[in-house]
Amino acid sequence: MCGIAGIAGLRTVNPAAVQGMTDLMVHRGPDGEGQWSSDDGNVCLGHRRLAIIDISDNGAQPMRSGDGALAITYNGEIYNYRELKAELQAEGIAFATDSDTEVLLNAYAHWGDAALSRLNGMFAFAIYDARRNVLFCARDRFGEKPFLYAAGEGFFAFASEYKALLSLQGIGSDIDDIRLMRFFADPAAALDQDNETVFRGLRQLGAGEAMTVHLETLETHRETYWRIPEPGQARTISESDAAAHLRALLEDAVKLRMRSDV
């Protein structure tokens, strides 16, 4: 796992605040750290790295696109990055690294938000897009990787862990007592099954959700890009065909997960 963090503001962001967030998540990324700020200073991204694919410094984050218009901080692994890379190369896109981070960045650059439908993996990421003047954020289909965020007067902040966000001024640690008591009464309900969290001032992207933060106003637009099909939507197949299909999916999943360099 890696640790991601960032702040977007209506005025210049203090990089030391983002550094403080990533310092609190050093256990998530012992192999390196990085920070990047936009030209106007209103966006700052931070990263703690656990090197898995392309363990050289070429895969360090935050990573910028070749034209400098995009910057990403990303936690996770894109299992089908080789197939996506080949598809993008066929479109004439050149790569400077062997990392899945660069594949994800170029996939967004080429396909935009629609790149999410092509990803096979576990991920949480934020991409600064100077072309659209937005911060585009997303979480994987089953919510394996966390994406927590908070919005206050003139700022939007995100991180992989609660304590990173709670370290910022202006973000309170008040507990949602009703949610907590509901969890004690019915643990199956969990504390993080929706966008609210146990902390009143913190929210999260749900599984299969994406969010666009418009940087001129910090208004957010959240949408679901994938959900589990409702009962009755799946096609009916025989038990033997279902067993064969499940085996094929499991074999493919294991094969893809064995690709990492570590």
Secondary structure, 3 states (H helix, E strand, C coil): CCEEEEEEECCCCCHHHHHHHHHCCHHHCECEEEEEECCCCCEEEEEEECCCCCCCHHHCCCEECCCCCEEEEEEEEECCHHHHHHHHHHCCCCCCCCCHHHHHHHHHHHHHHHHHHHCCEEEEEEEEECCCCEEEEEECCCCCCCCEEEEECCEEEEECCHHHHHCCCCCCCCECHHHHHHHHHCHHHCCCCCCECCECCCEECCCCEEEEEECCCCEEEEEECCCCCCCCCCCCCCHHHHHHHHHHHHHHHHHHHCCCCC
